[in-house]
């Protein structure tokens, strides 16, 4: 693991403090304890924004100025006050699948794992000044207990945004100035060839999905050749037609083009996690009827099995090493030894129509209508990078940054070398203080820049960040 640059050295290099000021803070730290950044603040030797920028750079994490932030008190309900006090943590925002967590020591993986387990959500740690965090924890939880009608904690220097009743957690994330992300679909269409299936193409795919002699296709998705050979032999002996894939993108293409009757899907795959592939299949109007059996050597126990079924829609779950006879029996039960069901009333060109309608509404700034149309297109064809990119742009245009990030990530999962979403992800990650993720996206954007001018601009951003 690379050695972190000391916070004092970072501040000296940035000329935010001098050697004398650093010496005073270190002497104070020896006498009183605490962290160096907090001591520099309490002694008035450095500004809070400068300290947060330095901490964010040191740890490669976003930093939040609690003195200027507004936090919805409802988020405190997910972590009991005694846990917050003892671990020096504070939930800043709770979203569908993640918790943004202020934590005095972002390297305390045990605490992060415990919050993940208790909440069932992914934890995104945020850097804060320890002294400030302690005060805010006490004030926020006391406010929540004293008067339940109060909805927000406001930092002493916060400004309540006008024209809204619910700030939904306005966090003052400290970061550098960056260009704005591009939300024009016109630019995207130049970079991405619009790949929407015609009616004839979709009908051909549906006809190819079921074998002509009445047998049934089973798609095996696993990157272990021995597992694939074992399952192939057993299922072929039972009369099934077997197709296979070893990577996430290959699996999605196989589902779309081969239209299998059932999918046996490993969890740990290159490119896209098996759980996400399962979710894409099961939430799709076009493919949702296909049974999916998840298999994994990593996620073990009945709790994982139930979570995978409930959260991702899997029809069953087997742990490796599995017994082949019960697995084949379960395949037969789910298929009922019959051909795959195809919804005859599904318009083959519906995804294309909904996508183009959503793009037109987006260009007219009819964002609510565009989101509805594009979500409908995504349900019909969840494997379209263009649709996810368009949804991301709608999210960004309506200031839902984390939702936009998720959709841009979905876009590059499906088409890894698209410049526009990679650039937007680099900007958004950097704006939110996720330095390591921003570097990764700038590097990927550099490799697939469309021309020399753009390549030089990306290189400049990457050099500044590094």
Backbone torsions as a table, in degrees:
resi	resn	phi	psi	omega
1	UNK	NA	134.2	-177.9
2	UNK	-66.7	142.4	179.1
3	UNK	-73.3	131.0	179.5
4	UNK	-75.3	144.4	175.4
5	UNK	-72.6	130.0	178.8
6	UNK	-58.0	144.4	-177.2
7	UNK	-62.0	-35.2	178.4
8	UNK	-62.7	-40.9	179.6
9	UNK	-65.4	-40.4	178.6
10	UNK	-60.7	-45.0	-178.5
11	UNK	-66.9	-36.5	177.3
12	UNK	-65.7	-44.3	-178.8
13	UNK	-64.4	-33.5	178.8
14	UNK	-84.3	-0.9	179.7
15	UNK	60.2	35.6	176.0
16	UNK	-89.3	-22.0	173.1
17	UNK	-141.0	165.7	173.6
18	UNK	-111.5	177.4	-175.6
19	UNK	-63.3	-35.5	179.5
20	UNK	-65.4	-44.6	179.2
21	UNK	-63.5	-40.3	177.2
22	UNK	-61.8	-41.5	178.3
23	UNK	-60.7	-43.0	178.6
24	UNK	-60.8	-44.1	-178.3
25	UNK	-66.2	-38.5	179.5
26	UNK	-67.1	-39.1	176.5
27	UNK	-63.1	-43.2	178.3
28	UNK	-62.6	-38.1	179.6
29	UNK	-65.4	-38.5	177.9
30	UNK	-62.6	-40.0	-177.5
31	UNK	-76.6	-45.8	-169.5
32	UNK	-104.2	-13.7	-175.6
33	UNK	80.2	-161.3	-179.7
34	UNK	82.7	-179.8	-177.7
35	UNK	-94.3	152.5	-174.4
36	UNK	-60.2	-44.9	-177.7
37	UNK	-60.8	-42.6	179.1
38	UNK	-64.9	-38.1	178.0
39	UNK	-66.1	-40.1	177.0
40	UNK	-61.2	-38.1	178.9
41	UNK	-69.4	-48.2	-176.7
42	UNK	-64.0	-29.6	179.0
43	UNK	-86.3	-2.3	179.8
44	UNK	70.9	25.2	-175.7
45	UNK	-94.3	-13.4	179.9
46	UNK	-151.4	150.5	179.0
47	UNK	-80.0	152.5	-176.0
48	UNK	-63.3	-42.6	-179.0
49	UNK	-63.3	-40.9	179.2
50	UNK	-64.6	-40.2	179.5
51	UNK	-65.3	-40.9	-179.4
52	UNK	-67.8	-40.6	176.1
53	UNK	-59.3	-42.2	-179.5
54	UNK	-67.4	-41.5	178.5
55	UNK	-64.8	-41.9	178.2
56	UNK	-61.8	-39.9	178.5
57	UNK	-67.3	-40.5	-178.0
58	UNK	-63.5	-41.4	-172.9
59	UNK	-99.3	-10.7	-178.1
60	UNK	67.7	33.8	-177.5
61	UNK	-132.1	159.6	176.4
62	UNK	-69.1	147.6	179.8
63	UNK	-119.1	139.8	-176.8
64	UNK	-120.7	132.4	173.9
65	UNK	-88.3	100.2	-177.1
66	UNK	-66.8	-23.0	-177.9
67	UNK	-70.6	-20.0	-179.8
68	UNK	-115.9	8.5	-176.7
69	UNK	-96.3	157.5	173.3
70	UNK	-120.2	125.9	-174.0
71	UNK	-123.2	127.7	176.5
72	UNK	-69.3	124.2	-175.5
73	UNK	-67.9	-19.0	178.7
74	UNK	-61.4	-26.0	-179.2
75	UNK	-67.7	-23.1	-178.0
76	UNK	-66.5	-18.8	-175.4
77	UNK	-65.2	-21.5	-175.8
78	UNK	-80.4	-15.2	179.6
79	UNK	-129.2	117.8	179.1
80	UNK	-58.6	149.7	-175.5
81	UNK	-60.8	-37.1	-178.7
82	UNK	-65.9	-33.1	176.8
83	UNK	-69.6	-41.5	178.9
84	UNK	-62.6	-43.6	-179.0
85	UNK	-65.4	-47.3	-173.7
86	UNK	-70.8	-29.7	-177.4
87	UNK	-103.5	-2.8	-179.9
88	UNK	57.5	55.2	-179.8
89	UNK	-132.9	155.8	179.8
90	UNK	-149.3	124.1	175.8
91	UNK	-71.7	120.6	-178.8
92	UNK	-88.5	-35.6	-178.8
93	UNK	-160.6	143.0	177.9
94	UNK	-120.8	123.8	176.6
95	UNK	-115.1	-175.6	-173.5
96	UNK	-52.9	-46.2	-172.6
97	UNK	-125.7	11.8	-178.3
98	UNK	-151.0	157.5	175.7
99	UNK	-119.9	125.8	171.6
100	UNK	-87.7	116.9	-168.3
101	UNK	-119.9	118.9	169.7
102	UNK	-76.6	130.2	-175.7
103	UNK	-144.3	133.3	-177.2
104	UNK	-63.0	-36.2	179.8
105	UNK	-124.6	92.0	-177.3
106	UNK	-64.1	-10.8	178.0
107	UNK	-91.8	4.6	178.0
108	UNK	-80.9	81.6	-174.2
109	UNK	-66.0	-30.2	179.9
110	UNK	-62.7	-44.4	178.4
111	UNK	-64.6	-42.2	179.2
112	UNK	-61.9	-42.4	178.6
113	UNK	-64.0	-38.3	179.9
114	UNK	-66.4	-41.7	178.0
115	UNK	-65.2	-39.4	177.0
116	UNK	-59.8	-44.1	-178.4
117	UNK	-66.7	-45.0	-175.8
118	UNK	-67.8	-41.4	-175.3
119	UNK	-89.4	-20.4	-175.0
120	UNK	70.9	18.9	-177.8
121	UNK	-125.7	153.8	175.5
122	UNK	-69.2	136.3	-178.7
123	UNK	-100.5	126.0	173.3
124	UNK	-107.3	106.8	-177.1
125	UNK	-74.8	141.6	177.5
126	UNK	-121.5	139.2	179.8
127	UNK	-79.6	134.5	174.5
128	UNK	-140.3	165.5	173.5
129	UNK	-79.9	128.2	-172.9
130	UNK	-57.1	-45.7	-178.1
131	UNK	-61.5	-42.3	178.9
132	UNK	-65.5	-41.1	-177.7
133	UNK	-62.1	-44.5	-179.6
134	UNK	-56.9	-44.9	-179.8
135	UNK	-64.5	-43.6	-177.2
136	UNK	-66.3	-39.5	178.1
137	UNK	-57.2	-50.0	-179.4
138	UNK	-63.5	-44.9	-177.6
139	UNK	-66.5	-43.4	-175.7
140	UNK	-67.5	-46.8	-179.8
141	UNK	-68.1	-36.2	177.1
142	UNK	-64.7	-40.4	178.7
143	UNK	-63.7	-40.7	179.9
144	UNK	-62.7	-40.5	-178.8
145	UNK	-74.6	-39.5	-173.1
146	UNK	-69.1	-40.0	-175.5
147	UNK	-146.6	94.2	-177.8
148	UNK	-61.6	-16.4	-179.5
149	UNK	-76.2	-17.6	177.6
150	UNK	-77.2	127.7	-171.9
151	UNK	-99.2	-21.0	-171.6
152	UNK	-135.2	143.5	165.0
153	UNK	-94.4	131.3	179.9
154	UNK	-117.5	124.7	174.7
155	UNK	-59.7	156.8	-173.0
156	UNK	-61.6	-22.9	179.6
157	UNK	-114.5	18.7	-178.4
158	UNK	-79.8	155.5	175.2
159	UNK	-123.4	122.1	-179.3
160	UNK	-69.7	123.8	-177.9
161	UNK	-62.3	133.2	-179.4
162	UNK	-71.4	153.2	173.3
163	UNK	76.1	18.3	177.9
164	UNK	-145.7	144.0	178.3
165	UNK	-93.2	-20.3	-177.4
166	UNK	-130.8	101.4	-180.0
167	UNK	-69.2	-13.9	175.7
168	UNK	54.5	36.4	175.1
169	UNK	81.3	72.0	177.4
170	UNK	-83.2	105.9	-176.4
171	UNK	-103.2	130.8	178.1
172	UNK	-85.2	87.8	-178.8
173	UNK	-82.0	123.6	-175.6
174	UNK	-84.4	121.3	179.3
175	UNK	-153.8	174.9	-179.3
176	UNK	-85.9	164.9	176.7
177	UNK	-70.4	137.0	-177.5
178	UNK	-139.5	159.5	171.8
179	UNK	-65.8	155.8	177.9
180	UNK	-76.5	144.0	175.6
181	UNK	-66.5	154.4	-177.9
182	UNK	-90.1	120.2	179.1
183	UNK	-113.6	21.9	179.1
184	UNK	-88.2	124.5	178.1
185	UNK	-70.9	-23.1	178.2
186	UNK	-61.1	-43.3	179.6
187	UNK	-63.5	-40.2	-179.6
188	UNK	-62.9	-38.9	-177.2
189	UNK	-68.6	-26.4	175.9
190	UNK	-71.6	-33.1	-175.2
191	UNK	-88.9	-28.0	-176.2
192	UNK	-117.4	119.5	173.7
193	UNK	-66.5	123.9	-177.0
194	UNK	-65.7	112.5	-177.3
195	UNK	-107.3	84.7	176.3
196	UNK	-115.6	132.7	-176.0
197	UNK	-71.8	142.2	172.7
198	UNK	-80.9	167.2	179.9
199	UNK	-57.2	-44.3	-178.1
200	UNK	-63.6	-40.9	-178.9
201	UNK	-63.0	-43.2	-179.1
202	UNK	-66.1	-40.5	178.8
203	UNK	-63.7	-38.1	177.7
204	UNK	-63.8	-40.2	178.4
205	UNK	-62.5	-42.2	-179.1
206	UNK	-65.2	-39.5	179.3
207	UNK	-67.9	-34.6	179.3
208	UNK	-73.3	-20.8	-174.9
209	UNK	-65.4	-40.6	179.5
210	UNK	-99.4	130.1	179.9
211	UNK	-61.9	145.5	-172.6
212	UNK	-68.4	-23.4	-176.9
213	UNK	-91.2	12.3	176.6
214	UNK	89.4	-4.7	176.0
215	UNK	-74.0	172.3	-171.6
216	UNK	-120.8	137.2	179.6
217	UNK	-87.7	136.1	172.2
218	UNK	-120.9	126.4	177.4
219	UNK	-95.5	122.1	175.8
220	UNK	-102.0	123.7	179.5
221	UNK	-119.1	107.1	-179.2
222	UNK	-160.4	141.3	179.3
223	UNK	-94.3	9.0	174.7
224	UNK	-102.8	108.8	-176.6
225	UNK	-56.7	-35.9	-179.1
226	UNK	-64.0	-38.9	178.0
227	UNK	-65.6	-44.0	-179.9
228	UNK	-61.0	-44.6	179.4
229	UNK	-62.5	-42.1	179.8
230	UNK	-61.4	-49.1	-178.7
231	UNK	-68.1	-39.7	179.1
232	UNK	-58.4	-47.7	-178.3
233	UNK	-62.3	-44.9	-177.1
234	UNK	-67.6	-42.5	-176.6
235	UNK	-75.6	-35.1	176.2
236	UNK	-63.4	-39.3	178.3
237	UNK	-63.3	-25.1	179.2
238	UNK	-87.3	-0.6	176.5
239	UNK	98.1	5.2	179.2
240	UNK	-86.3	150.9	169.9
241	UNK	-88.5	124.6	-174.0
242	UNK	-108.6	131.6	169.6
243	UNK	-123.5	158.2	-174.7
244	UNK	-141.8	159.4	175.2
245	UNK	-147.1	150.0	-177.0
246	UNK	-116.6	-6.0	-177.5
247	UNK	-133.8	161.2	-175.5
248	UNK	-61.8	-50.1	-179.0
249	UNK	-63.9	-39.2	177.6
250	UNK	-61.8	-37.9	179.1
251	UNK	-64.6	-44.6	179.9
252	UNK	-62.6	-41.3	178.1
253	UNK	-64.5	-37.4	179.6
254	UNK	-65.6	-40.5	178.0
255	UNK	-62.8	-44.2	-176.1
256	UNK	-68.9	-41.8	-172.9
257	UNK	-91.1	-37.2	-174.9
258	UNK	-91.6	-20.3	-179.8
259	UNK	49.6	62.7	-178.4
260	UNK	-66.6	160.4	177.9
261	UNK	-83.4	-23.4	179.5
262	UNK	-157.4	150.2	179.3
263	UNK	-122.5	126.8	168.8
264	UNK	-100.1	115.5	-163.5
265	UNK	-127.1	118.6	174.7
266	UNK	-74.3	149.6	-178.4
267	UNK	-77.0	-49.2	-174.3
268	UNK	-89.7	101.9	-177.8
269	UNK	-127.6	151.6	170.5
270	UNK	-65.1	147.3	172.5
271	UNK	81.4	-59.6	-178.3
272	UNK	-134.2	133.3	-179.9
273	UNK	-65.6	144.1	-179.2
274	UNK	-59.2	-35.1	178.8
275	UNK	-61.1	-40.3	-179.7
276	UNK	-68.4	-37.5	176.4
277	UNK	-62.4	-43.8	178.5
278	UNK	-59.0	-44.8	-179.2
279	UNK	-63.3	-41.4	178.7
280	UNK	-60.8	-42.7	-179.7
281	UNK	-65.9	-49.3	-170.7
282	UNK	-75.1	-21.1	178.3
283	UNK	-94.0	2.5	-178.5
284	UNK	-88.7	135.7	175.0
285	UNK	-65.4	-32.3	-173.6
286	UNK	-83.5	-32.6	-174.6
287	UNK	-117.8	-2.0	-171.6
288	UNK	-62.9	-19.4	179.9
289	UNK	-76.7	-11.9	-176.0
290	UNK	-74.8	122.1	177.5
291	UNK	-66.3	141.8	178.5
292	UNK	-126.4	125.6	173.5
293	UNK	-109.1	117.5	177.5
294	UNK	-85.2	142.9	174.0
295	UNK	-132.2	143.3	-177.4
296	UNK	-159.4	145.3	173.4
297	UNK	-99.7	-9.7	-174.1
298	UNK	-96.0	-49.9	-175.4
299	UNK	-91.1	109.5	-170.6
300	UNK	-122.1	152.1	176.2
301	UNK	104.4	157.7	-174.6
302	UNK	-68.3	-27.6	179.3
303	UNK	-64.3	-45.1	176.8
304	UNK	-60.4	-43.7	-179.0
305	UNK	-58.1	-46.2	-180.0
306	UNK	-65.9	-40.4	179.2
307	UNK	-62.6	-42.1	-179.3
308	UNK	-64.9	-39.2	178.4
309	UNK	-67.5	-46.0	-174.8
310	UNK	-75.1	-39.8	-174.0
311	UNK	-85.5	-40.6	-173.2
312	UNK	-107.6	-7.4	174.0
313	UNK	86.3	11.1	-180.0
314	UNK	-61.1	144.8	179.5
315	UNK	-82.9	-25.4	175.2
316	UNK	-161.8	171.2	-172.8
317	UNK	-146.3	127.0	177.8
318	UNK	-124.7	138.2	176.6
319	UNK	-90.9	144.8	171.3
320	UNK	-85.9	143.0	-6.5
321	UNK	-74.3	136.2	-178.2
322	UNK	-106.2	160.1	174.4
323	UNK	-89.0	130.5	-170.5
324	UNK	-69.4	-36.0	-176.0
325	UNK	-64.5	-50.6	177.5
326	UNK	-61.1	-33.9	-179.9
327	UNK	-67.0	-46.0	178.8
328	UNK	-63.9	-38.5	177.9
329	UNK	-60.8	-40.6	-179.6
330	UNK	-68.6	-35.6	175.6
331	UNK	-59.5	-46.2	-179.7
332	UNK	-63.8	-40.1	179.5
333	UNK	-61.5	-44.6	-177.8
334	UNK	-69.4	-34.7	179.7
335	UNK	-84.0	-23.6	-174.9
336	UNK	55.2	28.3	177.3
337	UNK	54.8	26.0	-178.9
338	UNK	-117.8	171.9	-180.0
339	UNK	-71.9	160.3	179.9
340	UNK	-66.1	148.2	178.4
341	UNK	-85.9	128.4	175.7
342	UNK	-118.3	127.0	-178.7
343	UNK	-72.1	110.4	-173.8
344	UNK	-71.4	-22.3	-176.5
345	UNK	-92.0	8.2	179.5
346	UNK	-83.7	118.6	178.8
347	UNK	-64.9	116.8	-176.4
348	UNK	-59.4	-26.0	-177.2
349	UNK	-99.8	12.1	-173.1
350	UNK	-65.2	-40.3	-179.7
351	UNK	-63.1	-42.8	178.0
352	UNK	-58.9	-48.1	-177.6
353	UNK	-64.0	-44.8	-178.8
354	UNK	-65.2	-38.0	179.0
355	UNK	-62.6	-50.5	-177.3
356	UNK	-65.4	-34.6	176.3
357	UNK	-65.0	-43.5	179.3
358	UNK	-63.6	-40.3	177.9
359	UNK	-62.0	-44.3	179.6
360	UNK	-62.4	-41.8	179.5
361	UNK	-66.9	-36.7	177.3
362	UNK	-61.6	-44.8	-178.7
363	UNK	-64.0	-26.9	176.4
364	UNK	-88.3	5.8	-179.7
365	UNK	62.0	28.4	173.5
366	UNK	-92.5	73.8	-166.2
367	UNK	-67.4	-39.1	179.6
368	UNK	-63.0	-46.1	-179.9
369	UNK	-66.2	-39.7	179.1
370	UNK	-62.1	-42.1	180.0
371	UNK	-63.2	-41.0	179.4
372	UNK	-63.3	-45.4	-179.0
373	UNK	-65.3	-43.1	-177.4
374	UNK	-71.1	-36.2	175.2
375	UNK	-64.4	-37.0	176.2
376	UNK	-64.5	-42.1	177.1
377	UNK	-61.8	-39.4	-178.3
378	UNK	-68.2	-34.9	176.3
379	UNK	-65.5	-34.0	179.3
380	UNK	-77.3	-35.4	-179.6
381	UNK	-140.9	83.8	-176.9
382	UNK	-73.1	-5.5	-175.8
383	UNK	-102.1	16.0	179.9
384	UNK	-94.6	116.8	176.9
385	UNK	-64.2	-35.8	-179.0
386	UNK	-61.7	-42.5	-179.1
387	UNK	-64.9	-45.5	178.9
388	UNK	-62.7	-37.9	178.7
389	UNK	-63.8	-43.2	179.9
390	UNK	-64.4	-41.1	177.2
391	UNK	-61.6	-42.1	179.0
392	UNK	-59.1	-41.2	-179.9
393	UNK	-66.4	-35.7	174.8
394	UNK	-63.6	-44.8	179.4
395	UNK	-59.8	-43.0	-178.3
396	UNK	-68.8	-39.0	179.1
397	UNK	-64.7	-24.1	179.0
398	UNK	-105.2	18.9	171.8
399	UNK	65.7	26.3	174.1
400	UNK	-100.1	78.8	-168.4
401	UNK	-63.7	-46.2	-176.1
402	UNK	-68.8	-34.4	173.9
403	UNK	-65.0	-39.7	178.3
404	UNK	-63.6	-42.9	178.1
405	UNK	-57.9	-45.0	-179.8
406	UNK	-59.4	-42.8	-178.7
407	UNK	-72.1	-36.6	174.5
408	UNK	-62.7	-38.5	177.2
409	UNK	-63.3	-40.2	176.9
410	UNK	-61.4	-38.7	-179.5
411	UNK	-60.6	-49.3	-176.2
412	UNK	-78.8	-15.3	168.5
413	UNK	-64.4	-40.9	-176.3
414	UNK	-81.2	-33.5	176.7
415	UNK	-137.9	93.9	-167.7
416	UNK	-67.8	-18.7	-172.1
417	UNK	-112.4	34.3	177.9
418	UNK	-89.8	123.1	-173.8
419	UNK	-66.6	-47.6	-172.0
420	UNK	-57.3	-52.1	178.9
421	UNK	-67.1	-31.8	178.0
422	UNK	-65.5	-43.1	177.9
423	UNK	-63.1	-45.0	-179.9
424	UNK	-62.6	-40.6	177.2
425	UNK	-62.9	-41.6	179.0
426	UNK	-59.7	-44.8	-179.7
427	UNK	-65.1	-46.5	-176.2
428	UNK	-67.9	-43.0	177.2
429	UNK	-61.4	-40.4	-179.8
430	UNK	-68.7	-39.3	177.4
431	UNK	-62.0	-35.8	-179.4
432	UNK	-87.2	1.0	173.6
433	UNK	88.9	7.5	179.5
434	UNK	-86.1	81.6	-170.8
435	UNK	-61.7	-47.0	-176.5
436	UNK	-62.9	-41.6	177.8
437	UNK	-66.9	-37.8	178.9
438	UNK	-63.3	-43.2	177.9
439	UNK	-59.7	-45.2	179.8
440	UNK	-57.9	-44.7	-177.4
441	UNK	-71.5	-38.5	176.1
442	UNK	-62.3	-41.0	179.7
443	UNK	-63.8	-42.1	178.6
444	UNK	-67.8	-39.0	177.9
445	UNK	-64.8	-35.9	178.6
446	UNK	-60.6	-42.1	-176.5
447	UNK	-68.0	-24.4	-177.1
448	UNK	-120.6	25.7	176.2
449	UNK	-61.2	140.9	-173.1
450	UNK	-76.7	-19.8	-178.6
451	UNK	-156.0	171.9	-176.1
452	UNK	-64.4	-40.2	-179.9
453	UNK	-61.0	-48.2	179.2
454	UNK	-63.5	-39.8	-179.9
455	UNK	-61.0	-40.9	178.7
456	UNK	-67.3	-38.8	178.1
457	UNK	-63.8	-42.9	178.2
458	UNK	-64.8	-42.0	-180.0
459	UNK	-60.9	-39.6	178.4
460	UNK	-62.1	-43.5	178.2
461	UNK	-62.8	-40.8	-178.3
462	UNK	-66.5	-42.1	179.3
463	UNK	-62.9	-42.9	178.5
464	UNK	-59.8	-41.9	-177.7
465	UNK	-68.9	-38.0	-177.8
466	UNK	-80.3	NA	NA
